[in-house]
Amino acid sequence: MSVLLTGGAGYIGSHTAVELLNLDKEIVIVDNFSNSKMSSIENVKKITGKDVKVYNADIRDKEGIDKIFKENNVEEVIHFAGLKAVGESTEKPLEYYDNNVNGTICLLEVMKENNVKKIIFSSSATVYGISEKLPITENMKVSAFNVYGRTKEMIEYILKDLYESDKTWSVVLLRYFNPIGAHESGLIGENPNGIPNNLMPYINKVAAGKLECLSVFGNDYDTPDGTGIRDYIHVVDLALGHVKSLEKIKNTSGVFIYNLGTGVGYSVLDIINAFEKVNNLKINYKIVSRRPGDIAVCYADATKARTELGWVTTKTLEDMCKDSWRFEQNNN
């Protein structure tokens, strides 16, 4: 029996692959490598000392995906595959709806045809939109306000409706907050093709001299230092949330929703200061105007994941900054 990881060569997928292989789970990776590299799979093999079956395929190719299910005794699916840049999603809405929503429907149809009814879905805290209160709990209403977030919200509804139509499905919706960091080996980390969309890869590029200056979007938010506050979670802690979720759906049907975050909010300047301190480096930054759609403060209540999954975060902000920089140095 194997676990299929769609988008398994990506940032979160590759770290989850490592944790599953460390537990001697059999995994199969499907990725179209539009925003990932085959080298990350090679490094997963180096870290674990185990081989991995990899398919270069797109989840919208139903015939190709069906063939993968037929060739492998797939029991569960962890669905990471998807386009994920908020700004780009506004410029290319049709691509995002096609890739994320239509791609998921194709995947679910193949799962149904092959009688595979256990899925863990990479959702996002963006589904909450602007939350009424903090910290954010799973029972708050979802109301995404950008295209990327709406694709995640739509997929959540599709999965809930699928379960309502057939109560033998087992679905976990994991709402990620802000993953940063890298594997302590320095071999895998956040390494997007093209321009990064997240804060830490930008900080790394400034530290490495690849970029002159970091742009901090807004210092006039209603926060202690004026910069936006987010719940940053180490990617290895996040990966372990998927391992715990697999245990959850092993013998249970239903739809289970969990926030994966630390429950602590850090500002952009907090991150810059922590990075400078642990790595003994100076990060040049400039304040620029706010980005449209950005909110002031967002952090999780992760109590439910702790009580129901037995999942707790163990990595500190210092770990996140240190591990990110180690990965950047190894991949210059």
C-alpha positions, 0 to 999 in steps of 0.5 A: 500500500502506498501514499500518493503525493501530488506536487511531491517535489515541491517545498512542503511535498518534499519535506513530507516525503522525507518524514513518510520515508523515515517512517518506512512508508511507501510513497509515490510522487506525481509532479509536473515540475512547473514550480519544482525541480527533480533535484529536490527528489534526488535530495530526498533520496540522499536524506533518507537513503531510500528510493522514491518512485516519481512520475512527471505528470499533470493531475489534469491528465486523467488517463495518465493519473489513472495509469499511475493508480493502476500501476501502484497500490495507492491507498491514500492521497496527499494533495499538494499540487497547485499554483500558489502565488496570490499576486499571480492568481489575480493576473491569471485567474483562469489558469488558477481555476483550471490548474487548482480546481479542475485539476483537483476534480480530475484527481478525485474522479480518478480516485473514485474510479479506483476506489481510493477514498482517503485524501489530505488536502493542502488548504490555506489560511487564506480561506478565512479572508479577513478574520473577525477575531484572533486567533483564528479557529477552524469554525470561523467562516471562510471568505477568501478575497483573492483568486488563490484563496478562492480556489482553495475554498472551492476545493474545500467545498468540493471535498465536503460535498463529495463526502456528503454524497458518499460517507465512506470518504475520509477527508482532511483539510489542512489550513496552512499558515506561513511555512518557512524554514528548511530541512536541517540537512540543508538539502531541501527547502523553498526553492521556487522557479522564477521570482519568489512569492514568500518573505524568507526566500527574498531575505535569503536572496538579499543575504546572499547578495543576489538582491540588493534590498528587501521590500517591506510592504507597509509599515502603517498597519495597526501592529506594534512595529507597523508591519504585517504580523503572520503565523510562521511555521517551520516546514518540518513541523508542517510536514509532520502534521500530514503524518499525523493526519494520515494516522487520523484517516486510517480507520475513520471516515468524515471531513476533518479540518485543522489549522497548522500554525504555531499560534504565535504571530511575528511581524516582518521586522521580527523575522528580519531581526531574528534572521540577522541575529542567528546568522550574524548578517545584515539585511538591507530593507526598504519600506514600500507601499502596502500590497492590495489584499494584504491584512494586518494580523493573522495567526492560528489557534492550533488547539484542535490539531493538538487535541485531535491529532496529537500534533505540536510544533517544536521548531523555533523562529531561530530554527526557521531562520537558521535552517533557511539560510543553511539551505540557501548557502547549499544551493547558491 
